[in-house]
Amino acid sequence: MNAMKYHENFSVVAIVQGELRASVTKSRLESAGIPVLLEYESAGRVIGINIDGLGEVKILVPKSFEDEAKQVLKTEMRPTP
């Protein structure tokens, strides 16, 4: 399956800077039962720089989960007591 066709079934629900934020966002969505793909900007990942678009990570979910994912991301993260 070519990459463009694959992406037609997914929506970008967030764009974050760096792998740490991407991992946290991915975990939040997956804990809500939402499948997630991460699409990394390659140069920032290799060089290790997170400025001016370098290190940008797109958070993609299947289109059928888009509204639910946006709702999850709107809710504030709260520490557990």
N, CA, C and O atoms as a GROMACS GRO file, in nm:
protein
  324
    1MET      N    1   0.085  -0.118   0.000
    1MET     CA    2   0.000   0.000   0.000
    1MET      C    3   0.090   0.124   0.000
    1MET      O    4   0.181   0.134   0.082
    2ASN      N    5   0.066   0.216  -0.090
    2ASN     CA    6   0.152   0.334  -0.092
    2ASN      C    7   0.117   0.428   0.023
    2ASN      O    8   0.005   0.428   0.074
    3ALA      N    9   0.217   0.510   0.063
    3ALA     CA   10   0.202   0.594   0.182
    3ALA      C   11   0.087   0.693   0.170
    3ALA      O   12   0.016   0.716   0.267
    4MET      N   13   0.067   0.751   0.053
    4MET     CA   14  -0.039   0.850   0.036
    4MET      C   15  -0.176   0.786   0.056
    4MET      O   16  -0.261   0.843   0.123
    5LYS      N   17  -0.197   0.669   0.000
    5LYS     CA   18  -0.324   0.598   0.014
    5LYS      C   19  -0.347   0.563   0.161
    5LYS      O   20  -0.458   0.574   0.211
    6TYR      N   21  -0.242   0.521   0.228
    6TYR     CA   22  -0.248   0.486   0.369
    6TYR      C   23  -0.294   0.606   0.452
    6TYR      O   24  -0.378   0.593   0.541
    7HIS      N   25  -0.238   0.723   0.424
    7HIS     CA   26  -0.270   0.843   0.500
    7HIS      C   27  -0.412   0.894   0.474
    7HIS      O   28  -0.464   0.971   0.554
    8GLU      N   29  -0.473   0.854   0.364
    8GLU     CA   30  -0.610   0.898   0.336
    8GLU      C   31  -0.707   0.849   0.442
    8GLU      O   32  -0.812   0.910   0.462
    9ASN      N   33  -0.674   0.742   0.511
    9ASN     CA   34  -0.761   0.685   0.613
    9ASN      C   35  -0.735   0.742   0.752
    9ASN      O   36  -0.801   0.704   0.848
   10PHE      N   37  -0.637   0.833   0.762
   10PHE     CA   38  -0.598   0.889   0.891
   10PHE      C   39  -0.612   1.040   0.891
   10PHE      O   40  -0.606   1.105   0.786
   11SER      N   41  -0.629   1.095   1.010
   11SER     CA   42  -0.636   1.240   1.028
   11SER      C   43  -0.530   1.284   1.127
   11SER      O   44  -0.502   1.214   1.225
   12VAL      N   45  -0.471   1.400   1.103
   12VAL     CA   46  -0.377   1.458   1.198
   12VAL      C   47  -0.460   1.529   1.304
   12VAL      O   48  -0.537   1.620   1.274
   13VAL      N   49  -0.445   1.485   1.430
   13VAL     CA   50  -0.522   1.547   1.539
   13VAL      C   51  -0.436   1.639   1.624
   13VAL      O   52  -0.488   1.716   1.705
   14ALA      N   53  -0.304   1.631   1.606
   14ALA     CA   54  -0.214   1.720   1.680
   14ALA      C   55  -0.077   1.718   1.613
   14ALA      O   56  -0.039   1.622   1.546
   15ILE      N   57  -0.005   1.827   1.634
   15ILE     CA   58   0.135   1.834   1.593
   15ILE      C   59   0.210   1.883   1.716
   15ILE      O   60   0.179   1.989   1.771
   16VAL      N   61   0.310   1.806   1.758
   16VAL     CA   62   0.385   1.839   1.879
   16VAL      C   63   0.533   1.848   1.847
   16VAL      O   64   0.578   1.802   1.742
   17GLN      N   65   0.608   1.907   1.938
   17GLN     CA   66   0.752   1.919   1.923
   17GLN      C   67   0.820   1.812   2.007
   17GLN      O   68   0.802   1.808   2.128
   18GLY      N   69   0.896   1.727   1.944
   18GLY     CA   70   0.980   1.631   2.013
   18GLY      C   71   0.914   1.497   2.042
   18GLY      O   72   0.792   1.484   2.049
   19GLU      N   73   1.002   1.397   2.060
   19GLU     CA   74   0.956   1.260   2.082
   19GLU      C   75   0.888   1.243   2.217
   19GLU      O   76   0.795   1.164   2.228
   20LEU      N   77   0.933   1.314   2.319
   20LEU     CA   78   0.873   1.300   2.452
   20LEU      C   79   0.726   1.341   2.450
   20LEU      O   80   0.640   1.267   2.496
   21ARG      N   81   0.698   1.458   2.396
   21ARG     CA   82   0.558   1.504   2.388
   21ARG      C   83   0.475   1.411   2.300
   21ARG      O   84   0.358   1.385   2.328
   22ALA      N   85   0.536   1.361   2.194
   22ALA     CA   86   0.465   1.269   2.105
   22ALA      C   87   0.430   1.140   2.179
   22ALA      O   88   0.320   1.088   2.165
   23SER      N   89   0.523   1.089   2.258
   23SER     CA   90   0.499   0.966   2.333
   23SER      C   91   0.390   0.984   2.437
   23SER      O   92   0.305   0.896   2.455
   24VAL      N   93   0.390   1.098   2.506
   24VAL     CA   94   0.287   1.126   2.606
   24VAL      C   95   0.150   1.136   2.539
   24VAL      O   96   0.052   1.080   2.587
   25THR      N   97   0.145   1.208   2.428
   25THR     CA   98   0.018   1.224   2.355
   25THR      C   99  -0.031   1.089   2.304
   25THR      O  100  -0.150   1.058   2.314
   26LYS      N  101   0.059   1.011   2.250
   26LYS     CA  102   0.023   0.877   2.200
   26LYS      C  103  -0.033   0.792   2.313
   26LYS      O  104  -0.134   0.723   2.295
   27SER      N  105   0.031   0.795   2.428
   27SER     CA  106  -0.015   0.716   2.544
   27SER      C  107  -0.153   0.759   2.590
   27SER      O  108  -0.236   0.674   2.624
   28ARG      N  109  -0.178   0.889   2.592
   28ARG     CA  110  -0.310   0.939   2.632
   28ARG      C  111  -0.418   0.885   2.540
   28ARG      O  112  -0.523   0.840   2.586
   29LEU      N  113  -0.392   0.890   2.411
   29LEU     CA  114  -0.492   0.843   2.314
   29LEU      C  115  -0.509   0.691   2.322
   29LEU      O  116  -0.621   0.641   2.320
   30GLU      N  117  -0.398   0.620   2.330
   30GLU     CA  118  -0.407   0.474   2.337
   30GLU      C  119  -0.478   0.427   2.464
   30GLU      O  120  -0.548   0.326   2.462
   31SER      N  121  -0.460   0.500   2.574
   31SER     CA  122  -0.529   0.462   2.698
   31SER      C  123  -0.680   0.481   2.686
   31SER      O  124  -0.757   0.423   2.762
   32ALA      N  125  -0.722   0.562   2.589
   32ALA     CA  126  -0.865   0.581   2.561
   32ALA      C  127  -0.913   0.483   2.453
   32ALA      O  128  -1.027   0.491   2.407
   33GLY      N  129  -0.826   0.392   2.412
   33GLY     CA  130  -0.863   0.292   2.313
   33GLY      C  131  -0.854   0.339   2.169
   33GLY      O  132  -0.914   0.280   2.080
   34ILE      N  133  -0.778   0.446   2.147
   34ILE     CA  134  -0.765   0.504   2.013
   34ILE      C  135  -0.631   0.464   1.952
   34ILE      O  136  -0.526   0.492   2.011
   35PRO      N  137  -0.632   0.399   1.836
   35PRO     CA  138  -0.505   0.364   1.771
   35PRO      C  139  -0.434   0.489   1.719
   35PRO      O  140  -0.500   0.584   1.674
   36VAL      N  141  -0.302   0.490   1.726
   36VAL     CA  142  -0.225   0.610   1.693
   36VAL      C  143  -0.106   0.575   1.605
   36VAL      O  144  -0.040   0.472   1.624
   37LEU      N  145  -0.079   0.663   1.510
   37LEU     CA  146   0.045   0.659   1.432
   37LEU      C  147   0.119   0.789   1.457
   37LEU      O  148   0.058   0.895   1.468
   38LEU      N  149   0.251   0.780   1.465
   38LEU     CA  150   0.334   0.899   1.478
   38LEU      C  151   0.412   0.917   1.348
   38LEU      O  152   0.472   0.822   1.297
   39GLU      N  153   0.412   1.038   1.296
   39GLU     CA  154   0.488   1.069   1.175
   39GLU      C  155   0.592   1.174   1.212
   39GLU      O  156   0.560   1.288   1.243
   40TYR      N  157   0.718   1.132   1.209
   40TYR     CA  158   0.829   1.217   1.252
   40TYR      C  159   0.886   1.297   1.137
   40TYR      O  160   0.895   1.250   1.024
   41GLU      N  161   0.926   1.419   1.167
   41GLU     CA  162   1.007   1.500   1.076
   41GLU      C  163   1.147   1.445   1.093
   41GLU      O  164   1.199   1.441   1.205
   42SER      N  165   1.209   1.401   0.986
   42SER     CA  166   1.331   1.320   0.997
   42SER      C  167   1.458   1.395   1.038
   42SER      O  168   1.535   1.341   1.117
   43ALA      N  169   1.482   1.513   0.989
   43ALA     CA  170   1.609   1.581   1.018
   43ALA      C  171   1.624   1.611   1.167
   43ALA      O  172   1.731   1.589   1.224
   44GLY      N  173   1.521   1.660   1.230
   44GLY     CA  174   1.527   1.691   1.372
   44GLY      C  175   1.552   1.568   1.457
   44GLY      O  176   1.619   1.575   1.559
   45ARG      N  177   1.497   1.456   1.414
   45ARG     CA  178   1.516   1.331   1.487
   45ARG      C  179   1.662   1.285   1.478
   45ARG      O  180   1.717   1.236   1.577
   46VAL      N  181   1.723   1.301   1.363
   46VAL     CA  182   1.862   1.260   1.344
   46VAL      C  183   1.957   1.356   1.416
   46VAL      O  184   2.050   1.312   1.483
   47ILE      N  185   1.932   1.485   1.401
   47ILE     CA  186   2.020   1.587   1.458
   47ILE      C  187   1.991   1.609   1.606
   47ILE      O  188   2.080   1.648   1.682
   48GLY      N  189   1.868   1.584   1.648
   48GLY     CA  190   1.831   1.604   1.788
   48GLY      C  191   1.793   1.748   1.821
   48GLY      O  192   1.810   1.791   1.934
   49ILE      N  193   1.743   1.821   1.723
   49ILE     CA  194   1.703   1.961   1.743
   49ILE      C  195   1.552   1.971   1.733
   49ILE      O  196   1.489   1.908   1.648
   50ASN      N  197   1.493   2.052   1.823
   50ASN     CA  198   1.348   2.068   1.826
   50ASN      C  199   1.306   2.214   1.810
   50ASN      O  200   1.231   2.266   1.894
   51ILE      N  201   1.352   2.281   1.706
   51ILE     CA  202   1.312   2.420   1.683
   51ILE      C  203   1.274   2.441   1.537
   51ILE      O  204   1.318   2.367   1.449
   52ASP      N  205   1.193   2.542   1.514
   52ASP     CA  206   1.155   2.583   1.378
   52ASP      C  207   1.110   2.467   1.289
   52ASP      O  208   1.149   2.458   1.173
   53GLY      N  209   1.027   2.379   1.344
   53GLY     CA  210   0.974   2.268   1.265
   53GLY      C  211   1.059   2.143   1.269
   53GLY      O  212   1.011   2.035   1.237
   54LEU      N  213   1.186   2.157   1.309
   54LEU     CA  214   1.268   2.037   1.325
   54LEU      C  215   1.222   1.966   1.452
   54LEU      O  216   1.198   2.031   1.554
   55GLY      N  217   1.210   1.837   1.446
   55GLY     CA  218   1.164   1.761   1.562
   55GLY      C  219   1.013   1.755   1.573
   55GLY      O  220   0.960   1.705   1.673
   56GLU      N  221   0.944   1.805   1.474
   56GLU     CA  222   0.798   1.805   1.474
   56GLU      C  223   0.745   1.662   1.455
   56GLU      O  224   0.798   1.585   1.375
   57VAL      N  225   0.641   1.629   1.531
   57VAL     CA  226   0.579   1.497   1.520
   57VAL      C  227   0.430   1.515   1.498
   57VAL      O  228   0.363   1.583   1.576
   58LYS      N  229   0.378   1.454   1.394
   58LYS     CA  230   0.234   1.458   1.368
   58LYS      C  231   0.170   1.337   1.434
   58LYS      O  232   0.219   1.225   1.423
   59ILE      N  233   0.059   1.362   1.504
   59ILE     CA  234  -0.017   1.256   1.570
   59ILE      C  235  -0.135   1.224   1.479
   59ILE      O  236  -0.222   1.308   1.457
   60LEU      N  237  -0.138   1.102   1.426
   60LEU     CA  238  -0.244   1.060   1.335
   60LEU      C  239  -0.329   0.950   1.398
   60LEU      O  240  -0.278   0.862   1.468
   61VAL      N  241  -0.459   0.958   1.373
   61VAL     CA  242  -0.552   0.854   1.417
   61VAL      C  243  -0.643   0.818   1.300
   61VAL      O  244  -0.660   0.898   1.208
   62PRO      N  245  -0.701   0.698   1.302
   62PRO     CA  246  -0.797   0.664   1.197
   62PRO      C  247  -0.911   0.766   1.196
   62PRO      O  248  -0.954   0.813   1.302
   63LYS      N  249  -0.959   0.801   1.079
   63LYS     CA  250  -1.064   0.903   1.067
   63LYS      C  251  -1.185   0.873   1.154
   63LYS      O  252  -1.250   0.965   1.203
   64SER      N  253  -1.216   0.746   1.173
   64SER     CA  254  -1.332   0.710   1.254
   64SER      C  255  -1.313   0.745   1.402
   64SER      O  256  -1.410   0.746   1.478
   65PHE      N  257  -1.189   0.772   1.445
   65PHE     CA  258  -1.159   0.808   1.584
   65PHE      C  259  -1.126   0.957   1.600
   65PHE      O  260  -1.095   1.002   1.710
   66GLU      N  261  -1.134   1.034   1.492
   66GLU     CA  262  -1.088   1.173   1.495
   66GLU      C  263  -1.158   1.257   1.602
   66GLU      O  264  -1.090   1.323   1.681
   67ASP      N  265  -1.289   1.257   1.605
   67ASP     CA  266  -1.362   1.339   1.702
   67ASP      C  267  -1.331   1.297   1.845
   67ASP      O  268  -1.310   1.382   1.932
   68GLU      N  269  -1.328   1.168   1.869
   68GLU     CA  270  -1.298   1.116   2.002
   68GLU      C  271  -1.157   1.156   2.045
   68GLU      O  272  -1.135   1.195   2.160
   69ALA      N  273  -1.062   1.147   1.954
   69ALA     CA  274  -0.923   1.183   1.984
   69ALA      C  275  -0.911   1.331   2.018
   69ALA      O  276  -0.841   1.367   2.113
   70LYS      N  277  -0.978   1.415   1.943
   70LYS     CA  278  -0.973   1.559   1.970
   70LYS      C  279  -1.032   1.590   2.108
   70LYS      O  280  -0.983   1.677   2.179
   71GLN      N  281  -1.137   1.518   2.144
   71GLN     CA  282  -1.199   1.537   2.275
   71GLN      C  283  -1.102   1.496   2.386
   71GLN      O  284  -1.090   1.566   2.486
   72VAL      N  285  -1.036   1.383   2.369
   72VAL     CA  286  -0.938   1.337   2.468
   72VAL      C  287  -0.827   1.440   2.484
   72VAL      O  288  -0.786   1.470   2.596
   73LEU      N  289  -0.779   1.494   2.374
   73LEU     CA  290  -0.669   1.590   2.380
   73LEU      C  291  -0.712   1.725   2.437
   73LEU      O  292  -0.627   1.800   2.487
   74LYS      N  293  -0.840   1.757   2.432
   74LYS     CA  294  -0.890   1.881   2.492
   74LYS      C  295  -0.889   1.875   2.644
   74LYS      O  296  -0.871   1.976   2.711
   75THR      N  297  -0.910   1.754   2.698
   75THR     CA  298  -0.916   1.741   2.843
   75THR      C  299  -0.777   1.758   2.902
   75THR      O  300  -0.677   1.710   2.847
   76GLU      N  301  -0.773   1.826   3.012
   76GLU     CA  302  -0.647   1.854   3.079
   76GLU      C  303  -0.594   1.727   3.146
   76GLU      O  304  -0.669   1.650   3.204
   77MET      N  305  -0.463   1.709   3.136
   77MET     CA  306  -0.403   1.595   3.207
   77MET      C  307  -0.396   1.630   3.354
   77MET      O  308  -0.350   1.738   3.391
   78ARG      N  309  -0.441   1.539   3.438
   78ARG     CA  310  -0.437   1.562   3.582
   78ARG      C  311  -0.356   1.450   3.647
   78ARG      O  312  -0.372   1.332   3.614
   79PRO      N  313  -0.269   1.487   3.740
   79PRO     CA  314  -0.192   1.383   3.809
   79PRO      C  315  -0.285   1.299   3.897
   79PRO      O  316  -0.381   1.350   3.953
   80THR      N  317  -0.254   1.172   3.907
   80THR     CA  318  -0.333   1.086   3.995
   80THR      C  319  -0.283   1.101   4.138
   80THR      O  320  -0.162   1.108   4.162
   81PRO      N  321  -0.376   1.106   4.233
   81PRO     CA  322  -0.334   1.126   4.374
   81PRO      C  323  -0.261   1.006   4.430
   81PRO      O  324  -0.220   1.007   4.546
   0.00000   0.00000   0.00000
